[in-house]
Amino acid sequence: MGLFGPKEKIKVKRRPAGAIAYIEHRGPYGKIPFDEYMGKLYAFAKQAKVRPGWKPFAVYTTDPNTTPEAENVTLVAIDIAKEAPASGEVKVRTLPETEVAVMEHNAPAEEYKKSYAELGKWITDNGYETAGPPLEIYTGKPKMKDGKMIIFSEIQFPVKKK
């Protein structure tokens, strides 16, 4: 509950433009070696002398409902203070400013489908349509609870008014 009443579960906000360093992963979403990629991304930022952001994220560029699992493409990324030359498997680009529908997901990974379905319904019911691939901003380290791995993230789906 917020200060002035119930907290909105889903809201629309502006995601500012910004440079990112990323590694492109091809394959099942459940088999992404996040720890390995994070080590490489933060080492890149240090070597390139660019300040990294504190919240890693992933951009899921393919739809798992229509793409064979082995062909899924994910950009595992960190924000960086400015663009720097790419190095090895670490690429750099700037994401444009965009309006995003935002929803927290603090639940087991197997409940992502439920969160995405709820967010998708909200987007449609509120006069928006998706305008790009979703991002998951990881807001905390995963934790075990009752034998399940709880993922702390913020799902951001680029949207535009219909």
C-alpha positions in Angstrom: 0.0 0.0 0.0 1.4 3.4 -1.0 1.2 6.6 1.0 -2.0 7.7 -0.7 -3.7 4.3 -1.2 -3.1 1.0 -3.0 0.1 0.9 -5.1 -0.5 0.5 -8.8 0.7 -3.0 -9.8 1.4 -2.0 -13.4 2.3 1.5 -14.6 3.7 3.2 -17.6 6.9 5.2 -17.4 9.6 6.6 -19.7 12.8 4.5 -20.0 15.6 7.0 -20.9 17.9 6.5 -23.8 21.2 5.0 -22.8 24.2 3.0 -23.8 24.4 -0.7 -23.0 27.1 -3.3 -23.1 25.6 -6.8 -24.0 26.4 -10.4 -24.9 24.0 -12.1 -27.3 22.9 -15.5 -26.2 21.2 -18.0 -28.5 19.3 -20.9 -27.0 16.8 -21.7 -24.3 15.9 -18.9 -21.9 16.4 -21.3 -19.0 20.0 -22.1 -20.0 21.5 -18.6 -20.0 24.8 -18.5 -18.1 24.0 -15.2 -16.4 26.9 -15.3 -13.9 29.5 -15.9 -16.6 28.1 -13.1 -18.8 27.9 -10.7 -15.9 31.6 -11.3 -15.1 32.5 -10.6 -18.7 30.3 -7.5 -18.9 31.6 -5.9 -15.7 35.2 -6.8 -16.8 34.5 -5.1 -20.1 33.2 -1.9 -18.4 36.3 -1.8 -16.2 38.7 -2.3 -19.1 36.8 0.3 -21.3 36.8 2.7 -18.3 33.0 3.3 -18.5 30.9 3.4 -15.3 28.5 0.4 -15.3 24.9 0.4 -14.0 24.1 -1.6 -10.9 21.1 -3.5 -12.2 21.8 -6.1 -14.9 19.0 -6.9 -17.4 18.0 -9.0 -20.3 16.3 -8.1 -23.6 14.2 -11.0 -24.9 14.2 -10.4 -28.6 12.3 -13.5 -29.7 8.9 -14.7 -28.6 9.1 -18.1 -26.9 5.6 -18.9 -28.0 6.5 -18.8 -31.7 10.3 -19.4 -31.7 11.9 -22.8 -31.3 13.7 -22.9 -27.9 17.1 -23.4 -29.5 16.6 -20.2 -31.6 15.7 -17.8 -28.8 17.9 -14.7 -28.8 18.6 -12.8 -25.5 20.7 -9.8 -25.0 22.2 -10.1 -21.5 23.2 -6.5 -20.7 24.3 -3.8 -18.3 23.8 0.0 -18.7 27.0 1.9 -19.2 27.7 5.6 -18.8 28.7 6.1 -22.4 29.4 4.1 -25.6 32.7 2.4 -25.8 34.3 0.3 -28.6 33.0 -3.3 -28.6 35.4 -6.0 -27.5 35.2 -9.7 -28.3 31.7 -11.1 -27.6 30.7 -7.9 -25.8 28.8 -5.5 -28.1 27.7 -1.9 -27.4 24.7 0.0 -28.6 22.3 2.7 -27.5 18.7 1.9 -26.6 16.3 4.7 -27.6 14.1 6.5 -25.1 10.8 4.7 -24.9 7.6 4.4 -22.9 7.3 1.1 -21.1 4.6 -0.7 -19.2 6.2 -1.9 -15.9 5.4 -4.7 -13.6 7.4 -6.3 -10.7 8.0 -10.0 -10.8 9.1 -11.3 -7.4 8.3 -14.9 -7.8 9.7 -18.2 -9.0 10.9 -18.3 -12.6 8.1 -20.7 -13.6 5.6 -18.0 -12.9 7.0 -15.6 -15.5 4.3 -16.8 -18.0 1.6 -15.7 -15.6 3.3 -12.3 -15.1 3.7 -11.7 -18.8 0.1 -12.7 -19.4 -1.1 -10.3 -16.8 1.1 -7.5 -18.2 0.0 -8.3 -21.8 -3.7 -8.2 -20.7 -3.2 -4.8 -18.9 -1.5 -3.4 -22.0 -4.4 -4.3 -24.3 -7.1 -3.4 -21.7 -5.5 0.1 -21.2 -5.4 1.1 -24.9 -1.7 0.3 -25.6 0.1 -2.1 -27.9 3.6 -3.5 -27.6 6.3 -1.6 -29.4 9.4 -3.8 -29.0 10.8 -6.7 -27.1 10.5 -6.9 -23.3 13.3 -6.2 -20.8 13.7 -7.8 -17.4 15.7 -5.6 -15.0 17.1 -7.8 -12.2 16.5 -5.8 -9.0 17.9 -8.3 -6.5 19.8 -11.6 -6.2 17.6 -14.7 -6.6 16.8 -16.4 -3.3 15.6 -19.9 -2.3 12.2 -20.0 -0.6 10.3 -23.1 0.2 12.5 -25.1 -2.3 11.9 -22.6 -5.2 14.2 -20.0 -6.6 12.6 -16.6 -6.3 13.6 -14.1 -9.1 13.4 -10.4 -8.3 12.8 -8.4 -11.4 11.0 -5.6 -13.1 9.4 -6.5 -16.5 9.4 -3.6 -18.9 7.5 -3.9 -22.1 7.9 -1.0 -24.7 4.4 0.3 -25.5 2.6 2.9 -27.6 -1.0 4.1 -27.6 -3.2 2.4 -30.1 
